[in-house]
Each structure stands twice: as structure tokens, then as C-alpha cells.
Amino acid sequence: MKKIISIALAVMLVLSLALVASADGETGSITINGIHDDAVYEVYKLLDLESYNTTSGAYSYKVNSAWTGFFATPEALAYVSINDAGYVSWINGEDDASVSTFAKLALAYAETHSIAPVKSSTVPGDFSVTASTGKFTGLELGYYLVDTNVGALCGLTTTNPDAAINAKNGTPTIDKQVQEDATEQWGGANSADIGQTVNFRVTINVHAGAQNYVLHDKMSAGLTFDAGSVTATLNGAPVDVSNYTVKTEDLCSATDCTFEIAFTKAFCDSLKINDKLILHYSAMLNRNAVVAGDGNPNDAWLEYGEGHVTPNDQTITKTYGFDIVKTDSQNTLIDGAQFKIYDAANGGNEVGVVLMDDGVTYRRARADEQAGGLTVPIVVKDGKVRVVGFDNGNYYLEETEAPDGYNKLTARQLFTIADGNLDATFSGEIFSTGSGVHVVNKTGSMLPETGGMGTVLFITIGMLVVLGTGLLLVTKKRMSMIKD
């Protein structure tokens, strides 16, 4: 069984309480208090206890045959000395850090050299559990290493046959957050434009026995991870990139993640309980982003120890859309208008858009698209048009071309996005007020002009009057001649 080195470590000295000259035939036990429900506990016998005297505190140890190779290494000999007769003495400091480091070295050796534990909680009969306490019994007296796969650091606590230790079974936790660009505050959710860079932060709260730390992150289809954006700090100090590896391919976990950040063994060995390991990275909200609705989730979790994982912690990034509706003064849809969007009532910057693949929906342009001159005007068809991919904020709609026969707007029209879409509703071809971004155009009045119907009618009437007057004069003159 592959061991996860020093996730939980203990160096146990199991000795007799009685005054005896030899430890032959005696057995002892190791009791672990505060065990973790799904943890695996295993013990390794590093040294054999040949004889002891509890009054004088004298104990004679020799190397267990399975560990001869380990105690011949320079790493082990930095902590112990072995005389010509084969007796082992501890020569390094007896502080927790020294004992922990030595135990990690021993567990690493056990893993690479396939040394089996003498007892394991996975073997029926080896480990008895009562409430939150577990106990190994029938152990030959000696110097024991206790390992658990959940990251608990078990300390050196006793020197008699019935040893008891407290398993520090606290597990690491993570806190995933996303930054809201408008306020620069960190939290569980934010809003963003399509094409905008979104910043993420994961805080790993380290617990005892940190080993095999791998942060996994799964981004939804609307987020594009920037592998070069990863940075790390430990208790506020920068962590050198040599201490971790960012992988987007050949991921070590069977879980469906987008990328993982794996920390080296040496770095994990240096971590202490209550350390704060913080990771920063970013992603771009892309053209596949979900508009409003459930948003664009980003999940993170920490794998540690021997395949253990923390619960997922999720952030949500949202983006929004709006409908532009063009009507006359009677709320009837009219066609043919064109618009641009700006970030100010006057002057300011154009907020460019591009036409999406469906040929009818516009989305906010990325910075590179806008810089490359790929933006287009928004053309209203059938009286309405959909625009998506916008962050919360105030925007201004400028009409650049009005429908035929209608007056163009003389000023930009303000609209505001605030944590929701601006969706239009209709009743047939009549727009329902109070939804969408509603733009009303009015027709101009018809002015008189030369050759118009008014002029023709005036001339015709005038000619009729002249003709009538002439006819009347001729008639009167004839009648006068008859009388004469």
C-alpha cells in the first residue's frame, strides 16, 4: 500500500512499566485518542527493545531487521548513532520538529522500499475502536512509528508498554473567493463583462502533517484559465515557483478538473499547523459564458494525504444581457435603427460589440477585438435586438441612424444593469413598457413645398374664378347689345 509520507506522523516508544532485565516475550499497546472516522492508522517497528530499566531510565535498542537500510543512510544517521555492538542512541534534538522530520524520513523510506506496517487499522483484529479511541495491541516492545493518511501529527507522548497518543486529526480547509472589479472586494460571487479578466483567490488553512497537497480547480465553459497567472504566498511571503507545479494536462486526479497545482514534498514538510497558504490566479470570461441564470461557476478543492479531499468551495461569476426595443410613440415596433454604446453621456469611450455566430445576437467585444477594429454597429431588425455579456453599471445608447421617416435621437439614452437582465416583453407586435431598453422615435411633420398638392389646388381654384368672372362679363355685354 502506497504510503503518503508524513501526513500523520508519530514516533512511539513502547516500553515496560516493570523493572526487568529483558523485554523478550513482553507485548505492549498503542492507544490513539481522537481518531478520524475515515482515517487509516498503521504502525511500523523501527527499533527492537532488547532490555530496559524504568528506574534508571536506561533502554537498549537495536535496529529492526526491516529497517537496516534506512539506518545506514546519512539522513537517518543525522539523528541517531549506532555503536559497534549495534545499539542505537538518539543524538539530535528531542524537540517536535526534529522528531517530526525524522519520522517523515522514515515514512518516505518505507514508501520507496515497500516496508509493510506491523499493524494496520484496515486489518480485522489489529485495531479496536471505542467511540473516538483506537488501540493497537499485541505489539512487541520497541520504538514505533505511527502513520495516518489524513494529515494528523501524532506526538511522542510516553515510554511505557501501554502508550497513548493524541491524534491531531484536524483536516486542512480551503476558502475560495472571486474579486468584484467594481469594489475590489473578495467574496463568493461577482459580475463581469465578456472578455474581462476575473481574479480568484484560494486560501488553504494548513493543518498538522501537511502532505501531498494538490489544489484542484474546475472552471465552467464560460471561463478560460490563464496558467501563467498563478502566484502563491505563505503567511504573506511569496512562495517560489519551484515549490509547486501548475498542470493542465496529465492531471493526477480522476476527478474532472480544469487544472491542478501540486506542491512539492519538501514544501509540504515545511508547513505548520495554522499556516495560511494563499493562491491567486485568473481566467477570462469568454464567449461561452452563461448570461444571467445560474452564472458561471468555478469549483476548487484540496486533495491531501492518501486520496483525501476537502469539500468543494464554489464561486459564481455572472454576466448580463439586454434587449434594445425600437418603437414609435404608439409602442409599435419599427425597423431600421442603428446604435452604439458608450460609457458616458457625452464623449467617453465606445463599448464595442461584435455579432455572434447566430447572426442576430450581439455580445460585448473583447479588448483585442475592439483594438483590432472588429466592432460593428447594432442594427435593429423587426424592432428589437439582443445584446449580451455586460457587467453591472451605467451605459449610454447613442442612435447613429434612425428609421426612414423618423427623427434621430439628439442625446444618448441612459440604461443601467444591476444584477439582472433587461429583458423585453411583447404583446403581439406591441411592446410592453417597463422592460428592455426602450427607444422611441417620432415622425417629422410634412411641410408645404413647390409643386405640392396644396399649390395645384390653389391655382386651379384661381383659374376657375377668373374664367367664371370672364364668362359673366361676356354674358352681360351680349344682353346689353340685344336691348340696344
Secondary structure, DSSP 8 states (H G I E B T S, - for coil): ----TTSEEEEEEE--SS--S--TT-EEEEEEES--TT--EEEEEEEEEEEEETTTTEEEEEE-GGGTTGGGSHHHHTTEEE-TT-BEEE-S--SHHHHHHHHHHHHHHHHHTT---SEETTSTTTEEEETTEEEEEEEESEEEEEEETT--EE-----SSEEEEEEE----EEEEEEEETTTTEEESEEE--TT-EEEEEEEEE--TT--S-EEEEEE-TTEEEEEEEEEEEETTEE--GGGEEEESSS-SSSS--SEEEEE-HHHHHH--TT-EEEEEEEEEE-TT--BSTT-EEEEEEEEETTTEE---EEEEEEBEEEEEEEE-TTSBB----EEEEESSSSS--B--EEE-TTSSEEEE--HHHHHTT----EE-BTTEEEEEEE-SEEEEEEEEE--TTB---SS-EEEEE-SS-B---EETTEE-TTSSEEEE--B------TTSHHHHHHHHHHHHHHHHHHHHHHHHHHHHHHH-
